[in-house]
Amino acid sequence: MLVTGGTGTLGGLVARHLVAAHGVRSLVLASRQGPAAAGAAQLQAELAAAGAQVEIVACDLAERAQAEALLARVPGRLSGVIHTAGVVDDAVLGGLTPERLETVLRPKADAATHWTS
């Protein structure tokens, strides 16, 4: 199972749930910072202690070449992708400039199009 944004708060919650509630035993957690992300080592250790094999990788999934390279190296059969990657830029929609909107949507919209095209 591949979890994008896997070292973030939501990604970590999803990974823990997959292991505890669904018995997932092989996870790839992808995020822009990968193993250097705050809390990544602790998350990996926690999931390993629960019986999962976990690989944490640095990958900007909004970059098509990086997404393709990651998919090419995912070990075994990929059974699913859960897309939790995102950027927080708190503002009401009308308060977002085009640049801020692009920053917020890039990890979601651009990355999602790589999985469907």
Buried (B, 14 or more C-beta within 10 A) or exposed (E): BBBBBBBBEBBBEBBBEBBEEEEBBBBBBBBBBBBEBEEBEEBBEBBEEBEBEBBBBBBBBBBBEBBEEBBEEBEEEEEEBBBBBBBEBEEEEEEBEEEEEEBBBBBBEBBBEBEEE
